């Protein structure tokens, strides 16, 4: 699932435009639009880039959030061994 922030989405009337544009390229996509939070969630068979381009074609400027959040979570996660131990002395790895 891709999550996009659409800062230039001003009101609820923007949602149908974005949905139509995404459905034009993937008629089976699952789409959730939250105008208050200015976010769009898309789940489907195409790439995040394809969905981003569809949102741009509707006249909006999407920012992919899911990728940025995943990278941040990985950066904050401590390095672990195969057994998820963070201790240098304790490890199942041998």
N, C-alpha and C positions, 0 to 999 in steps of 0.2 A: 504494500500500500504506500502510495506517495501522499505526502501532506505538503500543501503549498500555502504560503501566506500571500494574500493579494491586497497589498496596502492601498491600491487605488480602487478597490471595491467599496462603493459608497453606501449602497443600500440593498435591500432584498430584491430589487428589480434586476440587479446584476447577476444573481444566481441562475435564473433561467438561460441567460445568454451564455454563461460559462458552461452550464450543463449541455446545452445544444451543441456547442462547439466540440466538447469532448465526445458526446454521443455520435457526432458526425464522423469521427475517426474510429470509434470503438463502441458499437451499439449495445454491447453487453457490459460495459463498464459500470461499476457501482460507484456512485458519486454522492458525497455529503458536502453540503455547502453551509457554512456558518457565517452569515453576513456580519453579525456582531463581533466575532473574533477575527473576521477577515481571513478565514481559512477554507480551503477546499481539500477534501480527502478523495483520492481516486484509487480504485482497485480494479485492475483489469489485466489484459494480456500484453499491452504495449509497454514501451519503456517510459520512464519518468520524463525523459526528454520529449517524447511524442506528446504526452499530456501537457507539458509545459508549453510546447509550440501551439497546441490547440487553444490553451488559455490566452496566449499572446494573440492568436488570430481573432479571438473574441474582443480584443482591444484592451487587455489587462496585462499587468506586469507581475508575473508569478515569481516567488522565491521558494525554492525547495527546502522545506524545513526538516523532514525526516532524516535526510542525509546529514545535515548539520548537527542535529541532535544526537544521532548515532555516533558521529565522530567525536563530539564532546564527551559523551558517556564513556567511550573507549579511552579517551585521553585521561579521564579522571579515575578510571579503574586501575587498581594496583596490579602490577605484573604478578602473575601466579604461575605455579608449576602445573604439571599435568593433573595433579590431584586437587587443585585450587588452594594449595597451601601457600601462604605468603611468607612463612618462616623459612629462613635459610637452612635451619637445622632439621626441619621436619618436611619430608617429602616421600611420596610413594614411588618416585621416579628412580630411586636407587642411587 
